[in-house]
Amino acid sequence: MPSLFADTHNVVVILEKSDASEGFAQIIDFLSGSYIHYALTVSPHIYISCIKQFWNTAVVKRTGDVTRIQALVDKKKIVIFEDAIRKILQLDDAEGLVCLPNDEIFAGLAQMGYEK
């Protein structure tokens, strides 16, 4: 049975402030300023058949410290490396995740209306 969908579900992924996104302003601001903004908003044209072929044949391969995804699409070998994903999606976080101090995290949560 498919789940019911409310008009407000996923409204934040549009990343535009409107009447429909009321109550999501802080999340939209955060995502718009984050390093994953491009990855959330890019809209490439990819055929569903290619996506299905890719994920039906995808395997993770490791050689030393290099990890890649290898798949077959239309009988063509596809190899995707982590650094390519980071570059194409403009993630700019090759150094890893940045951990904020607890006081900054709690200050941000307080601004969103959460209490300690």
N, C-alpha and C positions, 0 to 999 in steps of 0.2 A: 504494500500500500504506500503510495507516495506521500510524503509529508506535506502538510498544509503550508502555504507560503503567505506571509503577511507582506503588504506593500512596503513596510519599513525594514524588513530584513535586507541586509546587505546594502542599505542606502549609503552607508559610509564609504563604500568602495568607489562611489562616483567621485569623491573628493571635491565636491562643489557644495557650497553652502546655499541652501534653498529652504523654502517652507517645509519640504518633505524631509529635510535632514535636521529639523529642529531637535535640539538635545544632543546632537552629535558634533557640535562645533569644535570642542576641544580635541576630540579624536581626529577629526578632519585636519585641524591645524597640526597635530602631532605627525600624522601620516604624510601630510604635504611637505613637512620640513625634514622628514627622515630620509636616510640613505636608501630606503627601499621604494621611494616615491616613483621613480621611473619604472621599476619592475611592476608596480601596481597599476600603472597607467598606460604602458605600451600596449598596443593592440595589433600584433602582427596577424596576417592572414595565413592560417594553416588549415589544410584540409583534414577533416575528421578521420578519414581513412589513413592518412599518414600518422596521425597521433596514435591511432589504435595499433598500427603496425609497429610503431616505435615501442610503445609500452608492452606489447605482447612479446617482443623479442629482446627487450632491454635486459642487460646484465651488468653488474658492477665488476670492474676489473681493477686490480691493484698491482702496481709494479713499484717496489720500493715505497717511497712516500708520495707517489703520484696515483691519484684515484680518477677513474674515468667511467663513463657510462658508454656501453657499446650496444648497438642495435642494428637491425636490418630494416630498411624502408625501400620498397620497390626494388628489391634485390640489390640494394646498394648499402654497403657497410657505413654506418654512421658512428663516429667516435666523438664524444663530448667530454672535454676536460673542465675541471672545476674553475680554473682561472678564466676560461672562455665564458663560462656562465657569469662569473663576477664582472667581467669586462662588458659583455653584451647587455646585461641588466643594470649596469652602472651601479653596482653595490658599493664599491669603494670601501670595503671593510676587510681587506686582505690581512690586516693585523689582528683580526679577531674581534670579538665583542668587547665593547667598552662597558665596564661595570660602574654604575654611578654609586656614589656614597649613599648610605641609607637615608641621611637627612635630606638629600636632594630627591630621592624617590618618594619619601613621605610628604615632602613639600609639594611635589607634583600631584600626588594622590589627593592631598588636601584641597588643591586648586580645583580638582575634578569633583569635590564633594565627598570624598571618602574620609573617614576618621581612623585614627590609629587604633 
